[in-house]
Amino acid sequence: MFIFLVVYLFVKLEDHHAMTREEIRRENARSLADLAGGQVEFGRAVNMVPSQVSQLIGKSPVKNIGNSIAKRIEQAFNKPDGWLDVQHRDPEEAEISDLSGARLVTDDDDLAPVMVAIRMLPDQLRAGITGFETDYLFEDCGQLHVPRQWLEENDLTPDMLRAVRVKGESMKPLLYEDDIAVINIRNTSRVNGGVFALNFNGEPVVKRLEYDRREWYLSSVNPAFKREPCRAGECNVVGRVVRFEPRNFKDRL
């Protein structure tokens, strides 16, 4: 029995070390896809169509994850360089412990973090449409801390959230200039009446979406601003606003 156990452990150890870098990358990418909610959401995060994702991490992959794609995946999921090349412990536990500014959630409220960090977008997101262009929509620029309890109650993942500072007056009195809006980039399905962050002709904006006579429109809360057509190719959803933090109290009081 002892000899059998030694041989079994030796074989398992050999199997562990036999994994190639390509296999490790694929398994890690599959783990991230599971955490993201599936291959479709994974593809959205790394800007790939489903067929491309399937070729890399599907049931019968036909392509390896090259260095440039590995870097893109690591950046999309806020992982350090080389993360995809290393075998990790339980993927869900590793994902939580790797979050910047967060600790593993436990049953002991004294040990669990009260606040969790999410990424801030650098350029101020305008609530009015003025035509300037920006390519900074998904770059890092600091952090915003949100309550852990709020994340758990709404089944939200920090990696899929971004925070932006609002500029302009078109969403008053819902959102004021300098308020912070939290966006769920996993949720890009258009909903009539929902508030979204969008890329409108190269410019990031916060607007309410309206569906009228088979057409989508960007609508403002402030009646002084007219609504704009939201057409494919000109108006792309970045994510739905799931929370906002008022920072401009001067205009509210």
C-alpha positions as CSV (number, residue, x, y, z in Angstrom):
1,M,0.0,0.0,0.0
2,F,2.8,2.4,0.9
3,I,4.6,1.6,-2.4
4,F,1.4,2.2,-4.3
5,L,0.9,5.6,-2.6
6,V,4.5,6.6,-3.4
7,V,4.2,5.7,-7.0
8,Y,0.8,7.5,-7.3
9,L,2.2,10.7,-5.8
10,F,5.2,10.5,-8.1
11,V,3.0,10.1,-11.1
12,K,0.9,13.0,-10.1
13,L,4.0,15.1,-9.5
14,E,5.3,14.3,-12.9
15,D,1.9,15.2,-14.4
16,H,2.0,18.5,-12.6
17,H,5.4,19.4,-14.0
18,A,4.6,18.1,-17.4
19,M,2.2,21.0,-18.2
20,T,3.5,23.2,-20.9
21,R,3.4,27.0,-20.7
22,E,0.6,27.0,-23.4
23,E,-1.5,24.6,-21.2
24,I,-1.0,26.7,-18.1
25,R,-2.0,29.8,-20.0
26,R,-5.1,28.1,-21.3
27,E,-6.2,26.8,-17.9
28,N,-5.6,30.2,-16.3
29,A,-7.6,31.9,-19.1
30,R,-10.4,29.4,-18.7
31,S,-10.5,30.1,-15.0
32,L,-10.8,33.9,-15.7
33,A,-13.6,33.1,-18.2
34,D,-15.5,31.2,-15.5
35,L,-15.1,34.1,-13.1
36,A,-16.2,36.6,-15.7
37,G,-19.4,34.7,-16.3
38,G,-18.5,32.6,-19.4
39,Q,-16.6,32.8,-22.7
40,V,-18.9,35.5,-24.1
41,E,-18.1,37.9,-21.2
42,F,-14.5,36.9,-21.3
43,G,-14.4,37.9,-25.0
44,R,-16.0,41.2,-24.2
45,A,-13.4,41.9,-21.6
46,V,-10.5,41.2,-24.0
47,N,-12.2,42.6,-27.1
48,M,-12.6,39.2,-29.0
49,V,-15.5,37.7,-30.8
50,P,-16.8,34.3,-29.6
51,S,-15.1,32.3,-32.4
52,Q,-11.7,33.8,-31.5
53,V,-12.2,32.9,-27.8
54,S,-13.3,29.4,-28.7
55,Q,-10.2,28.8,-30.7
56,L,-8.1,29.7,-27.7
57,I,-10.0,28.2,-24.7
58,G,-12.9,26.2,-26.1
59,K,-13.4,22.5,-25.7
60,S,-11.2,21.8,-28.7
61,P,-8.8,24.8,-29.0
62,V,-6.8,25.1,-32.2
63,K,-4.6,28.0,-31.3
64,N,-2.2,28.8,-28.4
65,I,-2.3,32.0,-26.4
66,G,0.7,34.0,-27.7
67,N,2.6,36.6,-25.8
68,S,0.6,39.6,-27.1
69,I,-2.8,37.9,-26.3
70,A,-1.5,36.8,-22.9
71,K,-0.6,40.4,-22.1
72,R,-4.0,41.6,-23.3
73,I,-5.8,39.1,-21.0
74,E,-3.7,40.1,-18.0
75,Q,-4.4,43.8,-18.6
76,A,-8.1,43.2,-19.1
77,F,-8.4,41.4,-15.8
78,N,-6.0,43.6,-13.9
79,K,-3.3,40.9,-13.5
80,P,0.5,41.5,-13.2
81,D,2.8,40.7,-16.1
82,G,3.4,36.9,-16.3
83,W,0.3,36.0,-14.2
84,L,-1.0,33.8,-17.0
85,D,2.2,31.7,-17.1
86,V,2.1,30.6,-13.5
87,Q,-0.1,27.8,-12.0
88,H,-2.3,29.1,-9.3
89,R,-4.3,27.6,-6.4
90,D,-8.0,27.5,-6.5
91,P,-8.9,30.0,-9.2
92,E,-11.7,31.8,-7.3
93,E,-9.6,32.2,-4.2
94,A,-6.6,33.4,-6.3
95,E,-8.8,35.9,-8.1
96,I,-10.1,37.4,-4.9
97,S,-6.7,37.6,-3.2
98,D,-5.1,39.2,-6.3
99,L,-7.5,42.2,-6.2
100,S,-5.6,45.4,-5.3
101,G,-6.6,46.7,-1.9
102,A,-8.7,43.7,-1.0
103,R,-8.4,40.7,1.3
104,L,-10.0,37.3,1.1
105,V,-13.6,37.4,2.3
106,T,-14.1,35.2,5.3
107,D,-17.0,34.3,7.6
108,D,-15.4,36.4,10.3
109,D,-16.6,40.0,9.8
110,D,-13.6,41.3,11.9
111,L,-11.2,39.9,9.3
112,A,-13.2,40.7,6.1
113,P,-12.5,44.0,4.4
114,V,-15.1,46.7,4.8
115,M,-14.2,48.4,1.6
116,V,-12.9,47.0,-1.8
117,A,-10.9,48.9,-4.4
118,I,-12.1,49.3,-8.0
119,R,-10.3,51.0,-10.9
120,M,-10.8,54.7,-11.8
121,L,-10.8,55.8,-15.4
122,P,-8.4,58.8,-15.9
123,D,-10.3,61.1,-18.2
124,Q,-13.3,62.9,-16.8
125,L,-16.5,61.4,-18.3
126,R,-18.6,64.2,-19.7
127,A,-22.4,64.2,-19.3
128,G,-22.7,66.6,-22.2
129,I,-21.8,65.8,-25.8
130,T,-19.2,68.3,-27.0
131,G,-17.3,66.3,-29.6
132,F,-13.8,66.0,-28.2
133,E,-12.2,62.6,-28.6
134,T,-10.4,60.4,-26.1
135,D,-8.6,57.0,-26.2
136,Y,-8.2,56.8,-22.4
137,L,-11.4,55.0,-21.7
138,F,-10.0,51.8,-20.3
139,E,-6.7,53.0,-18.7
140,D,-5.8,53.0,-15.0
141,C,-5.9,56.2,-12.9
142,G,-6.2,55.5,-9.2
143,Q,-8.9,53.7,-7.3
144,L,-12.3,54.2,-5.7
145,H,-13.3,52.2,-2.7
146,V,-16.8,50.8,-2.4
147,P,-18.5,48.8,0.4
148,R,-17.9,45.0,0.3
149,Q,-21.4,44.5,1.5
150,W,-22.8,46.4,-1.5
151,L,-20.8,44.2,-3.9
152,E,-22.0,41.0,-2.3
153,E,-25.6,42.1,-2.2
154,N,-25.6,42.9,-5.9
155,D,-23.4,40.0,-7.0
156,L,-20.8,42.3,-8.5
157,T,-17.2,41.6,-9.3
158,P,-14.6,44.3,-8.7
159,D,-12.7,43.4,-11.8
160,M,-15.8,44.2,-13.9
161,L,-16.4,47.6,-12.4
162,R,-14.9,51.0,-13.3
163,A,-15.4,54.4,-11.7
164,V,-15.6,57.7,-13.6
165,R,-15.9,61.3,-12.7
166,V,-18.9,63.1,-14.4
167,K,-18.5,66.4,-16.2
168,G,-21.3,68.5,-17.6
169,E,-24.9,69.4,-16.6
170,S,-27.0,67.2,-18.9
171,M,-27.8,64.6,-16.2
172,K,-28.9,67.0,-13.5
173,P,-30.5,66.5,-11.0
174,L,-29.6,62.8,-11.2
175,L,-25.8,63.3,-11.6
176,Y,-24.0,66.6,-11.1
177,E,-20.6,67.6,-12.3
178,D,-17.8,65.9,-10.3
179,D,-20.0,63.1,-9.0
180,I,-18.5,59.6,-9.3
181,A,-20.4,57.0,-11.4
182,V,-19.6,53.3,-11.0
183,I,-20.0,51.3,-14.2
184,N,-20.5,47.5,-14.6
185,I,-18.6,46.8,-17.9
186,R,-20.0,43.3,-17.8
187,N,-23.5,44.6,-18.4
188,T,-23.6,46.1,-21.9
189,S,-27.2,45.0,-22.9
190,R,-29.3,48.0,-23.8
191,V,-32.3,48.6,-21.5
192,N,-34.9,51.3,-22.2
193,G,-34.6,53.9,-19.5
194,G,-31.3,52.6,-18.1
195,V,-28.3,54.9,-17.4
196,F,-25.2,53.9,-19.2
197,A,-21.7,55.0,-20.0
198,L,-21.2,55.1,-23.7
199,N,-18.6,55.9,-26.3
200,F,-20.4,58.4,-28.6
201,N,-18.4,59.3,-31.7
202,G,-15.1,58.7,-29.8
203,E,-16.3,60.6,-26.7
204,P,-17.2,58.9,-23.4
205,V,-20.6,60.1,-22.1
206,V,-23.1,59.2,-19.4
207,K,-26.7,59.1,-20.7
208,R,-30.0,57.5,-20.3
209,L,-30.9,55.2,-23.2
210,E,-34.4,55.4,-24.7
211,Y,-36.0,53.2,-27.3
212,D,-38.5,55.0,-29.5
213,R,-40.0,53.9,-32.8
214,R,-37.4,51.2,-33.4
215,E,-34.5,53.6,-32.7
216,W,-32.2,54.1,-29.7
217,Y,-31.5,57.5,-28.4
218,L,-29.2,59.1,-25.8
219,S,-31.4,61.1,-23.5
220,S,-30.5,63.7,-20.9
221,V,-32.3,64.2,-17.5
222,N,-31.8,67.9,-17.9
223,P,-34.6,69.1,-20.3
224,A,-32.3,71.8,-21.6
225,F,-30.4,69.2,-23.6
226,K,-31.9,67.5,-26.6
227,R,-31.6,63.7,-27.2
228,E,-29.3,62.3,-29.8
229,P,-29.6,59.2,-32.0
230,C,-27.6,56.2,-30.8
231,R,-26.7,54.3,-34.0
232,A,-24.4,51.3,-34.4
233,G,-20.8,52.3,-35.1
234,E,-21.3,55.8,-33.6
235,C,-22.6,54.8,-30.2
236,N,-21.2,51.9,-28.2
237,V,-22.2,50.9,-24.7
238,V,-19.2,50.7,-22.2
239,G,-21.3,49.5,-19.3
240,R,-24.3,50.2,-17.1
241,V,-24.2,52.7,-14.2
242,V,-24.9,50.7,-11.1
243,R,-24.0,53.2,-8.4
244,F,-23.0,56.8,-8.0
245,E,-21.4,58.8,-5.2
246,P,-22.4,62.4,-4.9
247,R,-19.3,64.7,-4.7
248,N,-20.9,67.9,-5.7
249,F,-22.9,69.1,-2.7
250,K,-22.6,72.8,-3.5
251,D,-25.1,72.6,-6.4
252,R,-27.4,70.3,-4.4
253,L,-27.9,72.5,-1.3
